[in-house]
Amino acid sequence: MTSDLLRLVIGEEPDVFLLRQRGRQVAASVGLDGQDQIRVATALSDLGRELVRQDVSTTAVFRLRRAPVAALLVELTWHGPVVAAGPGWDTARRLMNEMLTTSSGVTLVKHVPHAVVPDDGLLDDLRDSSGTTALDELRTQNQELLETLENLEAKSKELERLNEELEETNRGVVALYQELSEELEQTNQGVVALYAELDAKSAELREAAAARIRFWSNISHELRGPINSVVGLTRLLAGPGGDPMTDDQRHHVDLINESAATLLALVNELLDTAKAESGSLQPRPAPVALDYVLTQLRSAVRPLLRSGDVRLVVDDVPEVPPLVTDETMLVRILRNVLSNAVKFTKRGEIRFTAEAGPGPDEVRFVVVDTGIGIPEGEQTRVFEEFYQVPNALQVGASGTGLGLSYARKLAEILGGTLVLSSSAGVGTEVVLTLPTAKDELVQAAPVACALIADGDEANRGRLRAAMTGIAAEVLETEDGRSALNLAKQRRPDLLVVNASSPLMSGSAVLSVLRLDPDLAGVPVVIVCGDDPGGLARSVHGLGAAMLHEARISPETVSRAIRDAQLTARRTDSR
């Protein structure tokens, strides 16, 4: 990819002028601009003069390289010793792109942006060794020098002009910078003053909030004593051992009792809200038996229904992850939400559901009613303290407007959320979402001996298989009476009895166990069918768990055993 262009022999001083001239001409012919032509010519002239002074004969070969990088190559070769040092060598290094030196020669490289192959006629003219005289070459050099000086002078003037413009621009920038600095300083002073004012306001708000919390706590404590006294005295007056009263007197005493009870509930709500705001309300997590919680809520809320036109529906608990949280706080949240649903539902249905999700480690509780609903503009304000949505039902409903605010604070303390969606005239949905927690108590504790009492052999087989890995030994009997006798003999660590077991029902067996000092602490699971009715309340009241016989599986049995162990432990602690 290299083409030979020209060959010269340099032995005397005139040959140096020819080398300079041909170097400039070849550089022009291959496409180098004027400045690079002068650089090539000057490098060859100074280097050729150094070689002539050392009295060596030198051959110069001009070549055009097309690849990998297009370049003009000038190879200078000689015979004999040469000292490759001096001003000429330094000039050549500075003016050329590369300089490759060997013991018998040197190659000068000048990169060509767009290589142009000279035509043969031009090369023939260049190979004519007649050239020009030294005087002509000197004139050419002088002309090049003058052109270079003119170019330098023009560039110098342009540089002076640019420097003046730059200096003027710099003066404007400095002035602008000073102006901006002054404005920024004034702004910073205003921001500092604003922050100081905000800090002062924040301190005032903190003090006001602390004073409000102290006031709530003090007034609640001060009011609870007299109110409790009023409640107690009215109950004594209305009790069977009190003096006889007329119907009007008894009615008045009942009104006093109801009003005092309502006032006590409001004071307790204020006190709990104060504790939540001050951060002194700390959760006490423990495994929660959801069946027991739902039974409690159903029993507490059903008497509050406004009329027979409203139906309370509590869905059965499906398969949900074990829940470890503060049961007292959970009940308070749900009771507040359900109480609101009862207050503002004149007819229709209030449905309460517990279900898994929406996340893999979450449980959510949903309360949906067909009440009067909440206008869209009011839905964010119902969580404000003391705010009550104006409506016709609100006039006859007691309350402070703290229920939902308090419920949301408790939900946040438990690490969950409480959200509300509603449509005016259609109803309201409130969703409480809580995280499940990892705890050593969420799994059923292994037992040494378990006793199954069920008249259905198939049920006994499924229960026995489901307890694999939980019970080391499983005893079986067909009726409740035999189960009770066997329990007195062996004292099992767990009793699973069907609610409809022959000879003695499951609830009867449970009642007898709880009256026996030796068997009172045995965890009990009552297996029942659909619609247990009042059985659930009595079973949970006696510290036992329930299991639907249609849902017997290793998971449901393990959960029921865990709940039985938990409720039995809670009953013993009382």
N, C-alpha and C positions, 0 to 999 in steps of 0.2 A: 504493500500500500504506500510505497515511497517512490517518488519520481526524481531523477537527477535533472537539475536545471542548468547549472553553470559550474565550470571548474576554472580556477585561477592559480597562478604560481606567484608567490610573494618572496622576493629576495632582496630588493633594494627599496629606498625611500619612495621613489615614484610609484612603485607597485602598491604602496599603502594608500595613495590617493585613489588609484584605480579600484582597490578593494572597497574603499568607502563609497565610491560612486556606484559600483555594481551592487553593493549591499543595499543602498537606498533604492536602486532601480528594481532589483528583484523583490524587495519588500513591497514596493508599489504594485508590481505585477501580480503578486499572489493575494492582494486584497487588504493589506495593512494600511491604516490611515496615516496621515502626515506625521503625527507625533511618534508613532511606532516606527515609521521609516527612519526618522532621525535617530531614534534610540538604537536601531540595528546598525545604521551607518556609523554612529559614534562608537558603539561597542567594538565593531570590527576595526575601526581606525585606531583606537587606543591599543587594542590587543595586538594588531598587526605591527604597530610601531614598536611595542615591547619585543616582539620576536625578531624584527629587523635589527634592533640594537644588540640582541644576543647573537647576531650573525649566523642565523640558521635559515635554511631554505624551507619555506612552508607552502603546502598545497591547500587551497581552500575549495571545498566542494559544497555547492548550494543544493539542497534537496527539499521537496515538498512532501510532507507526511499527511495522509488523509485520515488515518485511524491509528489508535483508538481516539486520539485527540488531534485535530488538524493543527499543524505547526510548520513553521519554516525552520529547517535544520541547516546549520553552517558548521561543517566539520573541517577543522584545521589540523593537519598532520605534518610532522617534521621528522628529521633524522638528526640524532645527536642529543646531547644534554640540554635541557631547558629549565630555567628557574621559573616555576609557575607562581610568581609573586610580584607585586609591584602595583603602581597606580592603575595601569591599564587593565590588569586582571580584576581589580576591585570595581572599575567602571563597568566592565562586561558583566560581572555578577549582579550589579544593581540594575542594569538596563534590560537584561534578558530574563526570561522566565526561569530557565534552567541553564546550568553550566556543568557539563559532565567531563571530568578531566581524567586522562590516562597518562602513562609514561611517555607515549609517543604522539599525543594529540589531545584535542579538546573539542567538544561538541556544544555549540550554542543553540538554544531552543527558544523560539518566540511563537507563542500561540497565535493562531489565525482564526478569527471569528467565523469567516466563511471562505474556505479555501477556494482559490480560483487558479486553474491551470493556465499558465501563459501560453499563447499560441507560438508555433514554431518560428514564425517570422520575428517575433520580438526576441525570442531566445537566441536566434542567429545574430541579431544586432548586438545583444548583450555579450555574445561570445567574441565579438570583434575586439581585439585587445588594444586597438589604437587609443581609445578612451579620450580623455581631455588632459590638458596640461595641469600642472600643479596650481598655476595661477587661476585657471578656470575653476578648479575645485575649491580653491580658497575663496573665490568670489561667491561660489554657491554656498559655502559654509557661512560666509558673512551674511548672505541673503537670508539663509535659514535662521541665523542668529537674530537678524533684525526682525524677522517675522515672529520669532519666539518672544523677543522683547516687546513687540507691539501687542502680542497676545497677553503677555504678562501684565503690561500696563493697562490693557482693557479690563482684564480680570481684577487687577488691583483697584481700578476705579469702581467696578461693579461691586467688589467686596466692600469698599468704603461706603458705597451707597446702601448696601445691605446692612452694614454695621450701624449706619445712621438710622435706618428704619427700625432695626432691632433695638437700638438704644431708646428710640422714641416709644416703641411698643413696651419696652421694659419700664419706662417711666409711667406709662398708662397702667401697666399691671401693678406696679408698686402702689400707685395712687388708689387703684381699685382694691388692692389687698388691704391697704390701711383703712379704707372706708368700710370694707367687709369686717375687718378686725374690730373696728369701733362698734359696728352694729352687732357683731357676735358677742362682744363684751357686754353691751347693754342687754342683749337677749339673755345671756348667762346670768347677769345680775337679777333680771326678772324671774328667771327659772329658779334661781336659788331662793329668792324671796317667796315664790309660789310654793316651793317644796317646804320651806320653813312654815308657811301658813298651813299647808296640808298636814305637816307633822303635828302642829298645834291642834288642828281640827281633829286629827285621828286620836290624839291623846284625850281630847275632850269627849269624843265618841266612846272611846274605851272606858273612860271614867263613868260616863253616863250609863253605858251598858252594864258595867260592874255594879253601879248603884241600883240599876233596875233589877238586876239579878238578886242583889242583897235584899232589896225591898220585897220582891216576890217570895224569896225564901223565908224572910222574917214574918211577913204577913200571913203566909201559908201556915207556918208553924204556929203562929199566934191564934189563927182562926180554927185550926183543926181541933184544938182542945175543947173550946166551947161548943163547937158543932157536934163533936162526938158525945159530949154530955147531953146536948139536946136530943140527939138520936137515941141515946140510951134511956133517957128519962121518958120519952114518948113511947118507947117500946115497953117500958115498965108499966106506964099508965094503961096501955092497951093490952097488956099481958093478962093471962087468966088469974093471976093472984092479986090484981089491982082492985081498987074500989069500983063498984058498979057505976056505969056512966049511961047517960041517955044516948039515944042514937045521934043526936046533933053533936054532943060532946065527943063521941067516938069518931064521928066524921071529921071534926075539927082536929082531933089528935092525929088521925091518919094524914090529914093535909100537912100538919106540922112535920110529921115524920117524913113524908115524901119530899117536902121542901128542904128539910135539913139534909136528907140523903143526897138530893141533887146538888145542894151547896157544897157538901163534903166532896162529891165527885169533881166539881169545878175547882175546888181548892187543891185537891190532889193533882189535877191536871196542870194547874199553875206551878206547883212545886216540881213536878217532873220536868216541865218545860224549862224551868230555871236551872235544874241540874243538867239538862242536856246542853243548854247554852254555855254553862260554865265549864263544861268538860268533865264534870265530876261523875257523870253517869257512864260507868264502864261496863261493857258486856262481860258476861260470864259464860263462855261457850261450853256446851255439853251436847251429847247426842240427843236429838229430839224425836219423840214418838209422834209422828204426824197424825196417826189415827186418833190418839188420845187428845191432841190439840184440837182437831176438828170436832170431836165430840164435845169438848169444853165449850167451843165457840157456838156450836149448834144449840147447846143447852142455855147459854147465856143470852143469845140473840133472839131466839124464838119467842120468849115472853114479851119482847119489845115491839113486835109487829103491830102496826097501826090498826089493822082490821083483818077479817077473814078473806078480804080480796087480795091480800099479798101473801105469796107463797115463798118460803125459804127452802132452797134446794142446795144441799151440800153433797157434791159428787164424791164418790169413793176415791180413795187415794190410789193412783196407778203406780206402776213401777217407777220409782224415782231414786236418784242417788241418795245415800245416807246424808242427812242434814245435821251439821254440828253448828249450833248457834245459841244465843241467849233466848231460852224459851219464853221467859217473862216478857222481854221486849217484843218478841215475835207476836205473842198473844195480844199485847197492847196495840201494836200496829193494826193487826187484823180486826180487833174489836172496834177501834176507832173508825176504820173504813166501813165495816159492816153497820155500825151505828148510824153513820151518815146515810148509807143506803136505806136503812129502815126509816129514818126521819123524813126522807124526801121521796118516798115511793108510796103512792096512795093505792095503787092496784097493779097487779101483774106479778112479777117474779124477781127475786134476788137470788142469784146463783153464785156459789162459792166453789172454786176449783183449785186444786193443787196439781202441778204437773212438772215434768222434767223440762229443762231448757230455759231460754233459747240456746245458751252455750252448753258445752259438754260437762262443765262443772257448776251448773246453776240449777236452781229450783225457783219456780215462779208461782205466785198465788194471785188468782184473778177473781175480782168481785165485779159482777155485772148486774145492773138493776134496770128496771123499766120505769124509773122515776121521772121527775120533771126535767132532769138534765141541767146543764150549765151553759149559758151563752159563751160563744167563742172568746169574746173579749174579757170574760171573767175567769177563764180557766187557769191563767197563770197567777191570778191574785188569790185564789182559794188557798194557796200555800203560804200566804202572808199571815203573820200573827194578828189575831183579833178581827180578821176580815171575814164578813159573812155576806154571801150573795143575797141581795134583796129579792125576796119572793114571798108569795102568800103563805107557803108552808113554814117559812122561817119564823113568822110571827108566833106560831104556836110551838116551836121547837126550842128546847133549852140548849144552852151551849155558850162558849166564850169565843168561838172562832179559832181555837188553838188546836183542834183535833188533827187536821191534816198537816199543819205545820209541825206539830209534835211527832206525828207518825213519820214524816219525811226525815226529820232529824234522827229518829231511832233507826230508820232504814240505812241512813248514811253511817251511823255508828257501827252497824252490823256489816258494813262493807257492801251494801246493796243499793237499789234504786227504787223509788216510788213514783210512778208516772200515772197521769190521768188523761183520758180522752172522753169527750161527751158531746152530745147533740141536744140542744134545747127541745124539750117535749118528747124526746125519744128514750133517753137514758144515759147512764154513765158507766164507764169501765175503768177500774183502778187496778193496776198491775204492780205487785211487789216482787222484785227479783232479788234473790239472795244467793251468794256463793256457797257451794258445799265446801266442807273442810275435811282435811285428812286428820283422823284421830284414831287412836288405838281402840276406842270404844265403838266405832261404827260397824265393826264386825262382831258377830256373835262369839261370845267366849266359849271355848270348848268345855264340855261337861263330861263327868265320868259316867253318870247313869241318867237316862231319860225314860220316862214312863208315858206310853201312849194308851189312851182310853177312847175307843171308837167302836161302835157296833158294826161298821162297814169294813169288811176285811180288805177291800180294794183301797179304801182311804188309809188304813193302817200301813199297807204295803207302800203306798206312795210317800207317806210321812217318814217311814223307816228309811226308804231310799234317799229321801231329801236330807236326812240328818247324817248321812255318811260324811265322816270327817269332822263332825261336831260332837257327836255322842259316842263315847267308847263302848257303852253297853246300852241296848234299847230293850225295855220291857214292854209287853203288850197285854192288854185286857179288853174285854168286849163291853163292859158297862162301868158306870161311874162309881157304884158301890164297891166293886172289886178294886177299882183304881184307888179309892180312898183307903181301903184296908191294906193294899200293897204299899201305898205311900207311907203309912204308919210303920210298916215293918222295915222297909228299905231306906226311907227318906231320900227320894231321888233328887238330883240337881235340877231337873226340869220336868214339868208335867204338861202334856199336850192332851186336852180332853175335848171331845165334841160336845157342842151345846145341846145336842139331842141324844146324848148317850143313854142307853137303857138303864132302868132302875133308879138312876140318879143323874139329873141334868148337869151339864158343865158348870153353870152358875151356882148350883147347889154345892157341888164339890168344891168350888172356889171359896164359897162363903165358909164352909166348914174348915178348910185349910187355914184361912186367915184368922180363925178363932183359936186354932191350935198353936201354942207357943213354939212347939218344935218344928212345925211346918209352915208357919206364917211367912217366912222369907223365901219359900220356894217359888221360882219364876214359873208362871202359868200362861199357856197359850190356849185360848178358846177357839175351836174351829166351828164356824157357823155357815149357814146357807145365806140366801138372799134375804134382805129386809130384816135385820136383827131387831129392829124396833128399839125398845128401851133397854135391850140387853147390853148394847155398847156402853151406855152410861154407867150401868152397874158394874160391868166388867172393868172398865178403866178406873172407876172409883175404888175398886178393890185391888188395884195395882197389877192388872194382867193385860195381855195383849190379845188382839183378835186376828184371825186368819180366815179368809174366805176359802171354803173347801173346793171351789172351782178353780182356784189360783194356786194350788199346791205345786211348788217347784223348789229346787234347791235355793234359789235366790229369795223367794217370798218366805220360805220357812226360816232361812237364816235371818232375814230382817225381822220376822215376828219374834224369833227367839231373842234377838238383840233388844227389841222393844220390851219384851217381857222381863229381861234381866234389868233393863234400865228402870222400868216402872216399879219393879219389886224393890230395887235399891232406893228409889225415891220414897216409896211407901215406908220402908224401914227407917229412913232418916227422919220421918215425921214423928 
